[in-house]
Amino acid sequence: MATACKHPRVRIVSRHEDAEYVECLECGEVFDSEEFNDMAIEETASEEDVAEND
């Protein structure tokens, strides 16, 4: 089973009006920077949940 990329290194590839798109330098996926921020928030929340359950 493949491990999901956590996108540790990204670069901006395009800016258009209010949107900014980034590319993961590890897996090549391109996504909206807002989506990237949401992923980081979800990951932080998941790590906090795990720490609370220990």
N, CA, C and O atoms as a GROMACS GRO file, in nm:
protein
  216
    1MET      N    1   0.085  -0.119   0.000
    1MET     CA    2   0.000   0.000   0.000
    1MET      C    3   0.088   0.124   0.000
    1MET      O    4   0.184   0.132   0.078
    2ALA      N    5   0.059   0.219  -0.084
    2ALA     CA    6   0.139   0.340  -0.095
    2ALA      C    7   0.110   0.435   0.021
    2ALA      O    8  -0.004   0.447   0.065
    3THR      N    9   0.214   0.500   0.069
    3THR     CA   10   0.201   0.599   0.176
    3THR      C   11   0.160   0.732   0.114
    3THR      O   12   0.215   0.773   0.012
    4ALA      N   13   0.065   0.799   0.176
    4ALA     CA   14   0.020   0.929   0.125
    4ALA      C   15   0.129   1.033   0.147
    4ALA      O   16   0.191   1.039   0.253
    5CYS      N   17   0.152   1.113   0.046
    5CYS     CA   18   0.252   1.219   0.055
    5CYS      C   19   0.198   1.331   0.144
    5CYS      O   20   0.083   1.371   0.131
    6LYS      N   21   0.281   1.379   0.233
    6LYS     CA   22   0.241   1.489   0.322
    6LYS      C   23   0.284   1.624   0.266
    6LYS      O   24   0.268   1.727   0.332
    7HIS      N   25   0.337   1.624   0.145
    7HIS     CA   26   0.376   1.746   0.076
    7HIS      C   27   0.469   1.834   0.161
    7HIS      O   28   0.436   1.949   0.192
    8PRO      N   29   0.586   1.780   0.199
    8PRO     CA   30   0.676   1.856   0.286
    8PRO      C   31   0.742   1.975   0.216
    8PRO      O   32   0.781   2.071   0.283
    9ARG      N   33   0.756   1.969   0.084
    9ARG     CA   34   0.818   2.078   0.010
    9ARG      C   35   0.730   2.114  -0.109
    9ARG      O   36   0.700   2.030  -0.193
   10VAL      N   37   0.688   2.241  -0.115
   10VAL     CA   38   0.605   2.285  -0.226
   10VAL      C   39   0.664   2.412  -0.286
   10VAL      O   40   0.741   2.483  -0.222
   11ARG      N   41   0.624   2.438  -0.411
   11ARG     CA   42   0.663   2.563  -0.476
   11ARG      C   43   0.540   2.621  -0.546
   11ARG      O   44   0.453   2.547  -0.591
   12ILE      N   45   0.535   2.753  -0.553
   12ILE     CA   46   0.424   2.821  -0.620
   12ILE      C   47   0.444   2.805  -0.770
   12ILE      O   48   0.552   2.834  -0.823
   13VAL      N   49   0.340   2.759  -0.840
   13VAL     CA   50   0.350   2.742  -0.984
   13VAL      C   51   0.261   2.840  -1.060
   13VAL      O   52   0.284   2.864  -1.179
   14SER      N   53   0.160   2.898  -0.994
   14SER     CA   54   0.072   2.991  -1.065
   14SER      C   55  -0.005   3.077  -0.964
   14SER      O   56  -0.041   3.032  -0.855
   15ARG      N   57  -0.028   3.200  -1.004
   15ARG     CA   58  -0.115   3.290  -0.929
   15ARG      C   59  -0.215   3.347  -1.027
   15ARG      O   60  -0.179   3.396  -1.134
   16HIS      N   61  -0.342   3.340  -0.990
   16HIS     CA   62  -0.447   3.393  -1.077
   16HIS      C   63  -0.553   3.458  -0.990
   16HIS      O   64  -0.622   3.389  -0.915
   17GLU      N   65  -0.566   3.589  -1.000
   17GLU     CA   66  -0.658   3.668  -0.920
   17GLU      C   67  -0.644   3.632  -0.772
   17GLU      O   68  -0.540   3.661  -0.713
   18ASP      N   69  -0.745   3.569  -0.711
   18ASP     CA   70  -0.740   3.538  -0.569
   18ASP      C   71  -0.680   3.401  -0.539
   18ASP      O   72  -0.662   3.366  -0.423
   19ALA      N   73  -0.649   3.323  -0.642
   19ALA     CA   74  -0.602   3.185  -0.623
   19ALA      C   75  -0.451   3.175  -0.644
   19ALA      O   76  -0.393   3.243  -0.728
   20GLU      N   77  -0.390   3.088  -0.566
   20GLU     CA   78  -0.248   3.059  -0.579
   20GLU      C   79  -0.235   2.907  -0.582
   20GLU      O   80  -0.291   2.838  -0.496
   21TYR      N   81  -0.162   2.856  -0.678
   21TYR     CA   82  -0.148   2.711  -0.693
   21TYR      C   83  -0.005   2.671  -0.662
   21TYR      O   84   0.090   2.737  -0.704
   22VAL      N   85   0.010   2.561  -0.590
   22VAL     CA   86   0.141   2.511  -0.553
   22VAL      C   87   0.158   2.368  -0.603
   22VAL      O   88   0.061   2.295  -0.623
   23GLU      N   89   0.284   2.330  -0.622
   23GLU     CA   90   0.317   2.194  -0.665
   23GLU      C   91   0.405   2.131  -0.559
   23GLU      O   92   0.500   2.193  -0.512
   24CYS      N   93   0.373   2.008  -0.523
   24CYS     CA   94   0.456   1.933  -0.429
   24CYS      C   95   0.582   1.888  -0.503
   24CYS      O   96   0.574   1.828  -0.610
   25LEU      N   97   0.698   1.917  -0.446
   25LEU     CA   98   0.824   1.878  -0.510
   25LEU      C   99   0.855   1.730  -0.490
   25LEU      O  100   0.946   1.677  -0.553
   26GLU      N  101   0.781   1.664  -0.403
   26GLU     CA  102   0.802   1.521  -0.377
   26GLU      C  103   0.718   1.434  -0.471
   26GLU      O  104   0.771   1.341  -0.533
   27CYS      N  105   0.588   1.462  -0.482
   27CYS     CA  106   0.499   1.375  -0.561
   27CYS      C  107   0.450   1.439  -0.690
   27CYS      O  108   0.397   1.369  -0.776
   28GLY      N  109   0.466   1.571  -0.705
   28GLY     CA  110   0.425   1.639  -0.826
   28GLY      C  111   0.280   1.684  -0.830
   28GLY      O  112   0.236   1.742  -0.930
   29GLU      N  113   0.204   1.660  -0.725
   29GLU     CA  114   0.064   1.700  -0.722
   29GLU      C  115   0.054   1.853  -0.719
   29GLU      O  116   0.130   1.919  -0.649
   30VAL      N  117  -0.041   1.908  -0.794
   30VAL     CA  118  -0.066   2.052  -0.797
   30VAL      C  119  -0.201   2.077  -0.733
   30VAL      O  120  -0.299   2.009  -0.764
   31PHE      N  121  -0.207   2.176  -0.643
   31PHE     CA  122  -0.332   2.206  -0.576
   31PHE      C  123  -0.334   2.350  -0.531
   31PHE      O  124  -0.231   2.418  -0.530
   32ASP      N  125  -0.453   2.397  -0.496
   32ASP     CA  126  -0.473   2.533  -0.447
   32ASP      C  127  -0.403   2.549  -0.312
   32ASP      O  128  -0.410   2.458  -0.229
   33SER      N  129  -0.338   2.661  -0.290
   33SER     CA  130  -0.265   2.681  -0.165
   33SER      C  131  -0.358   2.680  -0.045
   33SER      O  132  -0.317   2.642   0.065
   34GLU      N  133  -0.484   2.720  -0.063
   34GLU     CA  134  -0.583   2.712   0.046
   34GLU      C  135  -0.603   2.566   0.087
   34GLU      O  136  -0.615   2.536   0.206
   35GLU      N  137  -0.607   2.478  -0.011
   35GLU     CA  138  -0.621   2.335   0.016
   35GLU      C  139  -0.500   2.284   0.094
   35GLU      O  140  -0.514   2.203   0.185
   36PHE      N  141  -0.381   2.334   0.058
   36PHE     CA  142  -0.258   2.296   0.128
   36PHE      C  143  -0.264   2.341   0.274
   36PHE      O  144  -0.227   2.265   0.363
   37ASN      N  145  -0.310   2.462   0.299
   37ASN     CA  146  -0.325   2.512   0.436
   37ASN      C  147  -0.424   2.427   0.515
   37ASN      O  148  -0.400   2.397   0.632
   38ASP      N  149  -0.534   2.388   0.452
   38ASP     CA  150  -0.634   2.303   0.517
   38ASP      C  151  -0.574   2.168   0.555
   38ASP      O  152  -0.604   2.115   0.662
   39MET      N  153  -0.489   2.111   0.467
   39MET     CA  154  -0.425   1.983   0.495
   39MET      C  155  -0.336   1.995   0.618
   39MET      O  156  -0.334   1.906   0.703
   40ALA      N  157  -0.261   2.104   0.628
   40ALA     CA  158  -0.171   2.125   0.741
   40ALA      C  159  -0.250   2.137   0.871
   40ALA      O  160  -0.208   2.084   0.974
   41ILE      N  161  -0.361   2.206   0.868
   41ILE     CA  162  -0.446   2.221   0.986
   41ILE      C  163  -0.502   2.086   1.029
   41ILE      O  164  -0.501   2.053   1.148
   42GLU      N  165  -0.550   2.007   0.934
   42GLU     CA  166  -0.605   1.875   0.965
   42GLU      C  167  -0.498   1.784   1.024
   42GLU      O  168  -0.525   1.709   1.118
   43GLU      N  169  -0.376   1.789   0.969
   43GLU     CA  170  -0.268   1.705   1.020
   43GLU      C  171  -0.232   1.743   1.162
   43GLU      O  172  -0.210   1.655   1.246
   44THR      N  173  -0.226   1.872   1.192
   44THR     CA  174  -0.196   1.920   1.326
   44THR      C  175  -0.304   1.874   1.424
   44THR      O  176  -0.273   1.831   1.536
   45ALA      N  177  -0.429   1.882   1.384
   45ALA     CA  178  -0.540   1.839   1.469
   45ALA      C  179  -0.532   1.690   1.495
   45ALA      O  180  -0.556   1.646   1.608
   46SER      N  181  -0.498   1.611   1.395
   46SER     CA  182  -0.486   1.467   1.412
   46SER      C  183  -0.372   1.432   1.508
   46SER      O  184  -0.387   1.343   1.591
   47GLU      N  185  -0.260   1.502   1.497
   47GLU     CA  186  -0.147   1.476   1.587
   47GLU      C  187  -0.183   1.511   1.731
   47GLU      O  188  -0.142   1.441   1.823
   48GLU      N  189  -0.260   1.618   1.751
   48GLU     CA  190  -0.302   1.656   1.885
   48GLU      C  191  -0.397   1.552   1.943
   48GLU      O  192  -0.389   1.522   2.062
   49ASP      N  193  -0.487   1.497   1.862
   49ASP     CA  194  -0.579   1.393   1.907
   49ASP      C  195  -0.503   1.271   1.953
   49ASP      O  196  -0.535   1.213   2.057
   50VAL      N  197  -0.401   1.231   1.878
   50VAL     CA  198  -0.320   1.114   1.914
   50VAL      C  199  -0.248   1.139   2.045
   50VAL      O  200  -0.242   1.050   2.130
   51ALA      N  201  -0.192   1.259   2.063
   51ALA     CA  202  -0.120   1.292   2.186
   51ALA      C  203  -0.212   1.290   2.306
   51ALA      O  204  -0.171   1.248   2.414
   52GLU      N  205  -0.336   1.335   2.290
   52GLU     CA  206  -0.432   1.336   2.399
   52GLU      C  207  -0.474   1.196   2.441
   52GLU      O  208  -0.505   1.172   2.557
   53ASN      N  209  -0.474   1.102   2.346
   53ASN     CA  210  -0.515   0.967   2.373
   53ASN      C  211  -0.406   0.881   2.435
   53ASN      O  212  -0.433   0.769   2.479
   54ASP      N  213  -0.283   0.931   2.439
   54ASP     CA  214  -0.171   0.853   2.496
   54ASP      C  215  -0.170   0.855   2.646
   54ASP      O  216  -0.083   0.795   2.708
   0.00000   0.00000   0.00000
